[in-house]
Amino acid sequence: MKQKTPTRAELDPALCWDLTPLYPSREEWEKDFRRLEDALAAFQRWRGRLAESPETLRHALEDGDALGRLEEKLATYAHLRHDEDTADPGNAELNGRMEAKCAELAGLTAWFDPELMAIKKEIFDRFRRDPVLAFYKRTLDETEREREHTLSEPEERILSMSSDVMSASEKAFSLMNDADLRFPKIRDASGKTAELTHGSYRKFMESPVRSVRRAAFKSLHKTFGSFRNTFASLLESTVKANVLSAKLRHYPDTLSAALSGANIPVSVYDGLIRSVRSGLSSVHEYYAFRADRLGLKKIEMYDIQNPVVPGVSDRRWTWEEAVELVKEACCPLGKEYGKALEKAFAERWIDVCECRGKRSGAYSSGCYDSNPYLLLNFNGTLDSVSTLAHELGHSMHSYFSNRTQKYHYASYHIFAAEIASTCNELLLHHHLMERNPDPAFRAYLRNQLLDDFRTTLFRQTMFAEFERRIYELCEQGEVLTADRLCSLYGQLNADYHGPAVHNTPEIRYEWARIPHFYYGFYVYQYATGISAAAALAKNILAGNPDPYLAFLSAGDSRDVIDIIRSAGVDFSSGTPVDAAIGIFRETLHSLANEV
C-alpha cells in the first residue's frame, strides 16, 4: 500500500486521459467559448415565431441542438479538467466560468418551452403530424406530456437563472469531500503508518486484520460525524431546492418530478423497495453466514467487506492485467464491441490512478463530440478491476449510442445506463469463474458476486428508501437535522442488515459521505440496473447478444422502459428484482456448500 498519494505531475502520462481530441489547448476552448454567443443569437432569432409554421419550428429545434451541442462540449472539457485536480485554481476557475455560463444560457433560452406550450393545441397537434417535423415528433409528444408542468416564460427564466444558486450545496459538498476533508493516518496490516483516503478506504476495509478495518471505519466515519451538522445543512438545502422545484412545477411530489423526465412510473421505484424489503431474509442469511465464517456471534459494520475466503483477498492485478481481463470477459459481445474497447485503451480515454486533489470514485463522462472518458482511482484489487468493467459499460453505451443516433436522441437516460455498466461486471465475474479452477478463488469470486448484489441491489435500495423518507419529511415541513438524519439512517441500516449485524454506532454518520444523495433519486437505478443486467447477461452468455447491442444503440429514441422491454426485461412487475434476489440466494447457498 502506498504511503503517500502522488501529485498529478508525478503520474505516468500514459495512464492519464488524453483530452486533446476534445480541445488541444485552453486557447481552442476559449475560441469555442466565444462562439457560444453566435450560437445563442442563431437560436434566439426564433423567439416569438415558433407557431409560424412547422418549418420555423424545425429550424428553431435544429439551432437549439447546435447551441446545446457546443455548450456540452465546452462543459465536458471544463469539468474533466476540474475533476483531475480539484485543488488546481486554474481548473476551478475554468469550471466555475462554464457553470455560470450554463446557468446564464439556461435563463436566456428559458422562453422556448413556454412558447412551445403556448401554441394552440389544434395547431400544435397539426405540427406533430407534419412530415417536416417527423424527426422531432418524439420530442413534441414528450412536450405535450409535460405541458402541465411547464411554467410561464418569466417563471421559467427565473428558475433557469437560479440553477447555479440552487446547486450551491452540492458543489460545497463536493469541494469539502474531495478537496478539503482529511482523515487521520492509521496503521496498516504491517504496523506502518498509512494515509487514509477515499481511494485507500476500500483496501483497508478488505484487510484480514480486524484492527485495521476497525481503525479505518471509525476514523473515516468519525471524521464525517464531526462535520455532521454542516453536512446535514448541505443535504437539507439540496432536498429543499428539489422540493421547491417540484412544487413550482405542479408535481404531486418530488419523486414524481424526478422520474418524469424518463417517464418512469413511481410504481417502479416503490415496487423496488417493496420487493427488496420482501427479500431481506436472503441478505440477513448472508450476514449470518459471514458471522459464522468469522467465528463471531454478531459482526460489526467493518466486518462486511473483507472476503470470507482467507488469503485470496490479497490478490492484486496490474493495470495491464486488468485491461486484458476486461477485454476477454467482453468477448461474448462480439467483434464490433471488442474493437470499441481497443479504442478506449489505445486512445487514452481513461484516467487511471489516484492523485492528490483528484475527484474520488469513478465515472464515465463525455459528450457527443468527445470520447466517452473514464475517471478511475485504480488500485489493483478485484473491486477496481470490476470498476473498470463497470465504467467501460457506460462508455460503450455512449459510444454505440452516439454512433447510431443523431445528437438530438443520442443521450440515454441514467435508468438505462446502470444496466450497461452492471452487465459488464457480471460478464467479468463469469469469465473469472470460467478460467479459474482453484476452489478457493472460485469461492472468493462467489463472495465477490454476493457483495456486488449486496451493495448494488440491497444497499442502493436502502439508500433509495432513505431518500424517499427524507423527501417525505421535507415535503411535510419537517427539519432535516443531523440527529434526525442519523436516527433515520441508523434504523434503516438495522432493518436491512438484520440480527446478525451489530449496528456499529459510527454507521449513523454514513449518510453524510454519500455524494449520490445530492443527485435527487438517482441511486434506485443501480438496483434496477443490476436486476435487468442479470437477465441480459444470461442471454448474452447463451449466445444472443443482439438484443443487448440494440439496447446500447437505442439512445433516447423511445421511452427507456420500452427500450429495456424490447431487450427482454419488463419492469411493469417485480419479476426482474425478484429474479435478481433469487440469483443472490442461489449464489449464497453455492458458497456455503463450498467452504
N, C-alpha and C positions, 0 to 999 in steps of 0.2 A: 504494500500500500504506500502510495506516495506520501511523503511527509509535508510537502509544500506544493500548493497549487500554482502552476506556471502562469505567467502573464501571456497575453495574446502574442506578443513579439517573440516569445520563446517557443511557440508551436511550429511544427513542421508545416510549411505552406501546402504540401501535397495532401495534408489531412484537413485543410480548411476549404470551405466552399469558394468557388470562383464566381464572383458577381459581375465580372467584366462583360459577359454576354448581355447582361441586363443594362448596365451602364459602364463603359470602360473607364470613366473618370467622374469626379464630382462636377467638373465643368459641363459634361454632357448631361448630367442630371439637371443642372441649373438651366440649361437651354430648354429642356422639356418642361421644366417648372414654369418658365416664362411663356411657353406655348399654351399653357392652360388658359390664359386669357383669351386667346384666339378661339380655342375650342369652346370656351364658355360663351363667347359672343355668337358663334355659329348656332349654338343651341338656343340662346336667348332670343334670337330673331323670330322664333316661332311662338313666342309668348303672345297670348291673346288670339291665336289663329288656329288652334287645334281643331276647331269644329268646321273649318272652311271646307275640307274635303279629305277623303281617305289618303290622297297623295301627300297633302300637307302633313297629316298626322304621321305618315310613314317617314317623311323627311325628318320630322322632329324626333322620332324614335331612333332613327339612324344617327343623328347628330348627338343625341343623348348617349348612345352607345359609344361613340367616338370619344366624348368627354370622359365617360366613366372608365373606358379602357386606358386612357392616358393617365388619369388620376390613380388608378390601381397600380399601374407600372411604377409611378413615382413613389407611391406609398409603400409598395413592396420593398423597393430598394432601401428606403429610409428606415423601415422597421427591422429589416435584416441587419443592416449596419448597426443599428442601436442594440440589437439583441446579442451580437457577437461580443460587444463590450459595453454594458450598460453604464459603466462608470466613466466612459470617454465623453468629455464635454462636447466635442465636435459631433459625435454620433447623436447625443441627446438633443443638440440644437437642430440638427437636420430632421430628426424625427418629430420634434416639437413643432417646427415650422410646417411640416407636412400635415400633422394632425390638426393644427389650427387652420390650414388651408382647406382641408377636407370639411371641417365644420363650416367654414365660410361658404364653400361651394354648395354644401347641403342647404344652407339658408337661401342662397341665391337661386337655386333650382327648385325650391320647395313649391313653387307655383304649379309645377307640372301635374302632379296627381290631382289636386283640387280642380284645376281647369279641365282635366280629362273627365273627372267625375261630374263636372258641371254641364257637360254636353247632354242635351236632352236624350232621354232613354231611347226614344224611337230612332234618333239619328245615330246614337252610339251602337245600338243593335244592328243598324244597317251597315255601319263601318265594320263591325265584327264579321259580317258576312261577305264583305267586299274582297275580291281576289287580290287587290292591291295590298291589302293588309294581311294576307294569308299567313305569312311568316310570323306575324306578331299576334295571331289570333289567341294563342295560349295566354299571352300576357294580358290581352284585353279581357279574356274570360276571368283571369285572376283579379283584374282591376274591378270588374263587376262584383266579384265575391267580396272584395274588401271595401266596397263603396261606403257602407255604413260606418266604417272605422277611419275614414279619411276626413280630415278637418278642412276648414276654410283655408284659403291661401295665406292670410295673415297668421293664422294659428299654426299652420304647417311651417311657415318661415320661422316663427319664434321657436318651435320645438327643434327644428334643424339647427338653428344658430346656437341653441343651448346644449347641443350634443357633447361638445367638448367639456363644458362645465359639468354636465350630468355624469360623465365618465371619470371625473377627477378622483373619486375614491378608489376606483380600480387601478388607476395609474399610481396613486400613492401607495397602495398595497404592493404593486409590482416593484416599485423602487425600494421600498422598505425590505421586501422579501428577498430580492435579487442582489441589491447593491449595498444596503446599509446593515442588514442583520448579520451579526456574528455570533457563532456558537462557541461554547467552551471547548478547549482541547481535552481529549480523553486519552486513555491508554488503550492501545490495540492489543491483539492476542499475544504479541511478543513482549508486552510490557513497555513498549516505547510510546512516547507522546506523539499523538497523531491529530491532525486537523479534522474537525467535524464540519462538513459542508453538506449542502443539498445533495451533491453528487456522491459523496462518500457514505452518506447515511445508510443507503440500502446495503452496502458492503458490510457495515458494522452490524446491521440487523440480521444478516445471514451468518454471522460468526458462530462457530460451535461453542465459543466461550460465553457463558451466560452473563458474566460480569461485564463483558464488552457490550453485549446487547442492551443490558440494563442501563449502562452509562450513556450510551448513545441515545436511547429512547428518552430517558429522563432529562438529559441535557438539552436535547432539541425541543421537547415539549415544554419544559420549564421556561426556556427562552421565549417561546411564543406566549406562554402563560403570563410571563412578566409584562407583556405588552397587550394583555387581553382586552383591556378597556379601549385602547386605541384601535385594535383590530375589530372589536365589536362596533365601534363608531363607523369605521370604514365600511364594514359589511352592511350595517343598517342603512347607511347612506345610499349604497348601491340598490338595496332592496326597495327603499322608499322611491328612488328615481324610477325604477321599473314599475312599481305600483302606480305612481303618478301618471306615467306614460300610458299604462293600460286604462286607467280611469278616464283620462282625457280623450282617448280613442274609443271609448264606449264599449270596451270588452267586459264581459261579466266578471273576469278576474285576470290576474297577471299570467297565470298558466295558459289560459286560452289565448292571450295575446302572444305569448312566446311560441306557441305551437301553430299559430295561424299562418305564418309565412310559408311553412312547408305543408300546410293543410293536413296536419296530423290531428286526429281526434283526441280529445282529452281522455277518452276511454283507453287509449293505448298506454298513456302514462300511468293512469290509476290501475289499469289491468296488470301492468308490470309489477307494481308494488304489491298488489293483491296476490299474484301468482308466486312471487318470491317469498312473501310472508307465509304462504301456504306450504312452501318447500323448505322453510328454515330448519326443519328437523334434519335434513341432509347435511347442512353445513354445521349444525350442532354436533352431529355424529362425527364429522371430520375433526372438530376440535377435541372431542373426547378421545378419538384415535390418536391425535397428536399428543395429548396429555399422557396417555398410556405409553407411547413410544419414548417420551422424555422422562418417564418414571415419576410423574407428578400427579397429585390429585386434581389440581387445577393449574392451568398455565396462566402466565401473565401476558399482557398485550405484546410484550417484547419477545415472547416465545413463539410468535405466529409465523414469522418469515424465515427462520432458519430451517433448512431442509432436515427432514427426519431421517434421511439416509446418511449415516456417518461417513465422513471423509470425502464424499463426492462434491460437496458444496465448494471445495477449494479449487475446483477445475476452472481454468481460465482459457479464453480463446484470444489469439491475436486479432488485430483488425483484419488482416488478410484472410485468416481462417474464417472469421465471421462472414466476410463477403462471399467466400466460396460456399459456405453452408447455406446461406440465404438463396443464392442463385440456384443451387442444386434442389433446394426444397420447392422452388417455384417452377421446376421443370414441367410438372403436370399441366401448367397453364399454357404451354405451347411455345413455339419458336418466336412468335411476334412479341410476346410478353418478355421472353428471355433477352431479345435484342434491346428492348427498352431498359431493362435492368443494366445491361452492359453500358449503355449511355450514361446512366446515373453515376456509375463509378468512374468511367473514363473521362467524363466531362466535369467532374468535381462538383456535383450537386450537393455534396454532403459536408457539413462542418462537424468534425468527428469528436474532438477532445474537449474536456472541461478546461476552463481557464478562468482566471480572476475576472469578475465583472460580467462574465457570460451568463445569459439567461439560463436558469435551471431547467431541468426536464428535457423534453424533446418535442418536436413538432415537424410537420411538413407545411411549407408555405410557398406561395408564388402567385403568379397572375397569368393571364392568357398569353402575354408576351415574354414570359420568362420560363426558365426551367423550374420544375417543382422542387424547390430546395428543401433540404432536411437539416434541422439543427439537432444534434445529439450531444450527450455527455458520456461517451463510450468508456467503459471501464473493464471490459473483458469478461464479465460474468455472463451466465446464460440469460439473465434478465436483460442485459444490454444488447445481446445478440437478438433476442426476441423484439426489443425495441426497434432495432434496425429493420427487421422484417415488418413490424407494425407500421413504421413511418413510411417505408417504401410502398406499403399498400396504399396509403394516402397519395403518395406521389405518382404511382402508376395510375391510380384513379384519375388524377388531374391530367396526366399525360394523355391517356386514351380519350378522355372527355374533350380536352382541348383540341386534339387532333381530329375528332369526329364531328363535334358540334361547332357551329358558328359562335362568336363571342357571346351573343345575347343569351344563349341557352347552355353555355359550357359549364357554368358553375353549378355544382351539385349541392344538395342540402347536407348538413352535418349528419342528419339521421342516416343517410346512405354511407357517408364517409367512414364511420366507425365499423361498418360491415367489411369494407375492403381491407382495412388495417388488421382487423382481428382474424379474418380469413387467412392472411399470410402467416400469422402466428400459429394457427392450427396446422397449416401445411408444414411449417418448420418442425413442430412437435412430431408430426407423423414421420417426417424424413429422419429425424434423430432416432426415433424408435426403430425404424426400419434398418438403419445402418449400425446400430449398437447392440450387440448380443449380450453384453455384460449385464447380468441381472441387477447389480447394484445401481448401475447407471440408468437402466430402464425404470427401476423403482424411483430413482431421483426425478426422471422425466415425468412419470405419472404424478409425483408430488408437485412438480412444477406446473403441470396442467391443472391440477386441483387448485393451486394458488392463483393461476390465471383466472379460472372461473370464480374463485373466492373473491378476488379483487375486482374483477370486471362485472360479474353478474350480481353477486351478493353485496359487496361493499359499495359499488356505484349505485345500486338501488337504495341502500341505506342513505347515501348522500342525497339521492333524489327525494326520499321521504323527508329528510331534514329540510331540504329546500321547500318542499310542499308545505311543511309545517311553519317555517319562519315567514313565508309569504302570507299564509293564512293569518298568522298572528299580526303581522303588519297591516294587512287589509282590515283587521278588526280593531285597529287603533292601538295595539299593544306596543310597548317599547322593547326593542331587542337589546337588552342589557347584556353585559358579559356573563353575569350569573345565570341569566335565563338561557342564553345560548349554550353555556356549559352544561346546565342541567338537562336540557333537551337532548343535546348530543350524547351525553353520558347515558341517558336512558335508552336511546336508540341503539347505542353501541352494545349495551347489555342485552337488549332484545335480539339483536342479530347474531351475537356471539354465543349466547346460551350459557348453561350452567357450568360447563367445563372451563370457562374462561373467567378469571378474576378481572373485574373492571378496573384495571390499574388507574389510580387517581389522575395521573397526568393526561390520560386519554381524553379527558373532558375538554382539553385545550386544542384538540386536533383540528376542529373546525377552523381555527384561526390560520392554519397554514395551507388550506385547500384553495388554490387560485381559481378553480372552476366555479366556485360559488359566486364569483363576480361576473360570470358569463350568462346568468339567467336561464335556469332549467336546461343546462347543457348535458349534465352527467348521465341522465337516464339513457341517452343514446349509446353509451358504452355497453349498457346491459342489453338493450335491444339489439345492438350490433353483434355481440358475441352469440346471441341466440340465433340470429339469421346466418351469421358466418359458419356456425356449426353445421347447419343444414347445407349450405352452399359448398363447404369444404368436402363434405361427404359426397356430393355429386361430382366435384372436380376429381377426387381420387378414384371415383368409379369410372373415370374416362369421359366425362361430359362437361368440359369447361365452357362450352359455347354460351349457355345462358348467363354465366357469370361474366364473361367478356362483354356480352351485350349490355349487361348491367353497368360495367365500368365505362362504357362508351355513351351511355344514355344522357349524361349531364342532367339538365333540368328540362328535358324535352317533354316530360309528363310528370304528373304528381309522383312524388317519391314512393308513396305507398303502392302505387300501381306498378312502378318500375320494379320494385322488390317482389311484388306478387308475380310478375312475369318471369322473374328468375326462379320462382318456386317457393317463396316464403310469404305466408299470409298472416298479417298481424291483426286481422279483424277478430281473432280469438287469441287465447293464451297459449295455443299449441306450441309455437316456437320456443317460448320461455319454459314451458313445462318439459319439452324435449331436451332443452339445454340442462335443466336441473337433473333430468334422467341421466345424461352423459356424466355429469358430476358424480352422481350416486354410483354409477357403474364403475367409474374410474377409481373411486374410493374403495369399493369392495375388491377390485382387482389388486390395488396396492396392499390392502390389508391381508390378502391371501399370499402375497409375495414376500412380505417382510416379517 
